Amino acid sequence: MKNKSILTLLTMILAVTPFTSCSQNKQNNGKNMENKKTLIVFFSRTGENYGVGDINKGNTHIIAEMIAEQTNGTLFQVVPEKEYPHAYNDCVALAKQEKQSNARPAIKGDVAVEDYDVIYIGYPNWWADMPMPIYTFIEKHNWQNKTVIPFCTHEGSGLSNTEDYIKKACKGATVLQGLEVQGSIAQKSQDQARKTVQNWIANHSK
């Protein structure tokens, strides 16, 4: 009778164990992003900007710092060797010219994306595309088996088709759903912007 009771107890323990393991695995999968080495690469522009006036810190720069706060990631700013014009209209004209010519402006410095698992790529939406210095940066590196997550600032254009452009440019990478934040919100409603960033990052961890 005693042996029968022990056998019954062992059977009950074994029956529960697979469900416990499954639950733990699901929780661990949800934390996969937290265990990755993360880089936040971004291009951002100061000076006269549409909708926010003359700014000392770029809209995308602000969002990049919020992402770094949430992920403990490393920040790297893509800086062109030749600065864009301070005046908004002059900058818009140059950005259009560079897009039409498929230019690759030289940039200062570099960082090895190959040493990271997850790379966020941030930029303002210029003419429904990324600024050309972002392409300069992307084309310097091997993106095989990396997780790439786009984010952009804008004043009405959202991400446009930039997620698709990143998929084509970052060959071999897995590209996750991007984030778009209006520049005016990044500058003037930072609590709202921060909450948006938090929710977006949390969704990637589910």
ABEGO torsion letter per residue (X at the ends): XAAAAAAAAAAAAAAAAAAAAAAAAAAAAAAAAAABBBBBBBBBBBEBBBGAEBBABBAAAAAAAAAAAAAGBBBBBBBBABBBBABAAAAAAAAAAAAAAGBBBBBBEBBBAAABABBBBBBBBBGGBBBAAAAAAAAABBABGBBBBBBBBBAGAEAEAAAAAAAAABBGBBBBBBBBBBAAAAAABAAAAAAAAAAAAAAAAX
